[in-house]
């Protein structure tokens, strides 16, 4: 049965270049997962976009003396170029700056307000006496009260990952002027999260197959007691509040509108397809499946706050799974765009081929633990695994077939038990990789596929077709045909991870169409067809070449 799969991917702030931590944390895993589901024939909707309302954008604009829109335009274009270079395939990559997104956000706000889940109240927030303005969360820095990290932000601590309120910070200071901010009263709208505590806990405890750290973190929030959260801010950059009363200079808070992007993007996609109600096949369909690909610092927004908003709105589907990844670290520190830690995607693409970079990161995905990723580790993964095991296997088998059998796929002669086993093993590998990806065990899926490649290499080493072609051509033909068929199975298993080179290999095998058209099927390569031109799929990385 065809399934409706929503692949919802974290919205990056259009405030600076994204780094490999972002890529490994959310975007690459989502693409692998979505590509698999498209191949098996499921209706897959992968959406995200640039978050153009975050205060990191206005902070950067202030620092550079330009408008926030100039910052947004610069980095949105960079993101789109990066996704294209990496073969990240979206049904829609948009932004929170569209009229559509503003309309959907205001609709969600209004419905929650009408249903009594949003109310207005007076609170104290930080005010910069030198700048003469209230300070949005990211304009306040200080020491985290939980872990003593000295450079925590007013919304979140990069040291321990906790979400914060600016008034929680110890020794708070204004990012604008360095002044010690003072508290002043201001009116804002609040989301009444405690309204949903019991429903959220019941829902979370019913989840099966979730990563332990995601579920434990989420239940910990419930057990500590949910707090009402302000959903508007004193800022002039963002979505207008659809309810009167707060006065000028206030907008909807970015964390509230960003999560709504998953819904607004689905609606925008449907309009682009000229089927304006098609979004309902995912959002109003109890059989649809929703998977959210995020980093662990965003867990509560996707397992507590967004589900609460969906419950409060009514009639929309909750997440099926939130396979949040842990952190990627560089030299022991968490990758961070704001602090310039970690290799940016653009810089990495100057060093590595796209599929090679995808492989090295997929082999190190931080699914259950923080993972250190150095350039030396990326090099090792590419040279010692991707090139040595898979790239060399493909090149030597196709080269032998071209040179020994007039560039055609040889006909199989008498089969042996060893030959049958290599083919059966390739079929099992395809099934096993599918099972891993279904469970969002992407590292394990890649490892299983590469173990399959190693078994084909072992078969070649045991049979030595380069010798047989001189002494027993029929036997050599059978070995190479078995190997080509097994490679065609692994091509499919690896294609969600290595989409660019999977298509190149498809052409080298002389097959018509594309891997996507073939689907998640490990078909034999027809005997007698002409092979395409053969060239190495990957090049070795030489550290010295970086200069």
Secondary structure as GFF3:
##gff-version 3
##sequence-region A 1 547
A	DSSP	beta_strand	4	9	.	.	.	ID=ss1
A	DSSP	alpha_helix	20	22	.	.	.	ID=ss2
A	DSSP	pi_helix	23	27	.	.	.	ID=ss3
A	DSSP	alpha_helix	28	39	.	.	.	ID=ss4
A	DSSP	beta_strand	43	50	.	.	.	ID=ss5
A	DSSP	alpha_helix	55	64	.	.	.	ID=ss6
A	DSSP	alpha_helix	68	85	.	.	.	ID=ss7
A	DSSP	beta_strand	92	95	.	.	.	ID=ss8
A	DSSP	alpha_helix	99	114	.	.	.	ID=ss9
A	DSSP	beta_strand	118	128	.	.	.	ID=ss10
A	DSSP	beta_strand	133	134	.	.	.	ID=ss11
A	DSSP	three_ten_helix	137	139	.	.	.	ID=ss12
A	DSSP	beta_strand	140	143	.	.	.	ID=ss13
A	DSSP	beta_strand	152	153	.	.	.	ID=ss14
A	DSSP	three_ten_helix	166	168	.	.	.	ID=ss15
A	DSSP	beta_strand	170	174	.	.	.	ID=ss16
A	DSSP	beta_strand	182	191	.	.	.	ID=ss17
A	DSSP	three_ten_helix	193	196	.	.	.	ID=ss18
A	DSSP	alpha_helix	197	205	.	.	.	ID=ss19
A	DSSP	alpha_helix	212	224	.	.	.	ID=ss20
A	DSSP	beta_strand	229	230	.	.	.	ID=ss21
A	DSSP	beta_strand	232	233	.	.	.	ID=ss22
A	DSSP	beta_strand	251	252	.	.	.	ID=ss23
A	DSSP	alpha_helix	254	272	.	.	.	ID=ss24
A	DSSP	alpha_helix	280	283	.	.	.	ID=ss25
A	DSSP	beta_strand	289	293	.	.	.	ID=ss26
A	DSSP	three_ten_helix	296	298	.	.	.	ID=ss27
A	DSSP	alpha_helix	299	300	.	.	.	ID=ss28
A	DSSP	pi_helix	301	305	.	.	.	ID=ss29
A	DSSP	alpha_helix	306	313	.	.	.	ID=ss30
A	DSSP	beta_strand	328	330	.	.	.	ID=ss31
A	DSSP	beta_strand	333	334	.	.	.	ID=ss32
A	DSSP	alpha_helix	345	351	.	.	.	ID=ss33
A	DSSP	alpha_helix	354	362	.	.	.	ID=ss34
A	DSSP	beta_strand	371	372	.	.	.	ID=ss35
A	DSSP	alpha_helix	375	380	.	.	.	ID=ss36
A	DSSP	pi_helix	381	391	.	.	.	ID=ss37
A	DSSP	alpha_helix	392	404	.	.	.	ID=ss38
A	DSSP	alpha_helix	417	438	.	.	.	ID=ss39
A	DSSP	alpha_helix	442	463	.	.	.	ID=ss40
A	DSSP	alpha_helix	465	471	.	.	.	ID=ss41
A	DSSP	alpha_helix	473	495	.	.	.	ID=ss42
A	DSSP	alpha_helix	499	508	.	.	.	ID=ss43
A	DSSP	alpha_helix	515	518	.	.	.	ID=ss44
A	DSSP	three_ten_helix	543	546	.	.	.	ID=ss45
###
